[in-house]
Amino acid sequence: MRGIKNINSDLDINVFNAKEVSVNQKQFQKVMSDYENDPTKGIRQMQMGGTTVIMTGKDSNSVKFAKEQEERLKNQIKKDNNRIELDIVK
């Protein structure tokens, strides 16, 4: 590390140019439930829409990579059983 610097401006973390959408509690619970059931749905939708995923340094194809990624994310979700908001996905 070379040093510490204060950042005075807002950081632009919106890398996909996504727009904010207002949702109610029921819609939020549905999105969370859908994500827990299928965490790689967004990636598959992008691929079906024509987006190309290029993997460098991997000895696998995109289907195998997607399955491994989905399994890893599902295991992480199962492991995270100490939620702050316990009523998110009831």
C-alpha positions in Angstrom: 0.0 0.0 0.0 1.3 3.4 -0.9 -1.0 5.5 1.1 -4.5 6.5 2.2 -6.6 9.0 0.4 -10.1 10.4 1.2 -12.5 10.2 -1.6 -14.8 13.2 -1.7 -17.0 12.3 -4.7 -19.5 9.6 -5.1 -18.2 6.4 -6.6 -19.9 5.1 -9.7 -20.4 1.4 -8.9 -23.2 0.9 -11.4 -21.2 -1.1 -13.9 -24.2 -2.5 -15.8 -26.0 0.9 -16.1 -28.9 -0.5 -14.1 -31.7 1.7 -13.0 -33.1 1.7 -9.5 -36.5 0.1 -9.1 -38.8 0.6 -6.1 -40.2 -2.6 -4.7 -42.5 -3.4 -1.8 -41.8 -6.1 0.9 -43.6 -8.8 -1.0 -41.8 -8.2 -4.2 -38.5 -8.1 -2.4 -39.2 -11.4 -0.7 -40.0 -13.0 -4.1 -36.7 -11.7 -5.6 -34.7 -13.1 -2.6 -36.5 -16.4 -2.8 -35.9 -16.6 -6.6 -32.2 -15.8 -6.1 -31.8 -18.5 -3.4 -33.5 -21.1 -5.7 -31.5 -20.1 -8.8 -28.5 -17.7 -8.1 -27.2 -17.9 -11.7 -30.4 -17.0 -13.4 -29.2 -13.5 -14.4 -26.0 -14.9 -16.0 -28.0 -17.5 -18.0 -30.4 -14.8 -19.2 -27.5 -12.6 -20.3 -26.1 -15.5 -22.3 -29.4 -16.3 -23.9 -29.7 -12.6 -24.9 -26.5 -12.9 -26.9 -23.9 -11.9 -24.4 -20.7 -13.9 -24.7 -18.8 -15.0 -21.7 -15.1 -15.5 -22.2 -13.2 -17.5 -19.6 -9.4 -17.2 -19.6 -7.2 -19.7 -17.8 -9.9 -22.3 -17.3 -10.0 -25.8 -18.7 -13.8 -26.1 -18.8 -16.6 -25.0 -21.0 -19.2 -22.4 -20.1 -21.9 -25.0 -19.2 -19.7 -26.7 -16.7 -18.5 -23.4 -15.3 -22.1 -22.2 -14.8 -23.1 -25.4 -13.0 -20.0 -25.1 -10.7 -20.9 -21.4 -10.0 -24.5 -22.3 -9.2 -23.5 -25.0 -6.9 -20.9 -22.8 -5.1 -23.5 -20.0 -4.7 -26.2 -22.4 -3.4 -23.7 -23.8 -0.8 -22.8 -20.3 0.3 -26.5 -19.4 0.7 -27.1 -22.5 2.8 -24.0 -21.7 4.9 -25.2 -18.2 5.6 -27.9 -19.1 8.1 -27.4 -16.1 10.5 -29.4 -13.5 8.8 -30.1 -10.1 10.3 -33.6 -10.0 8.8 -35.1 -13.4 9.6 -38.4 -12.6 7.9 -37.0 -11.9 4.5 -38.0 -15.2 2.9 -40.9 -16.5 4.9 
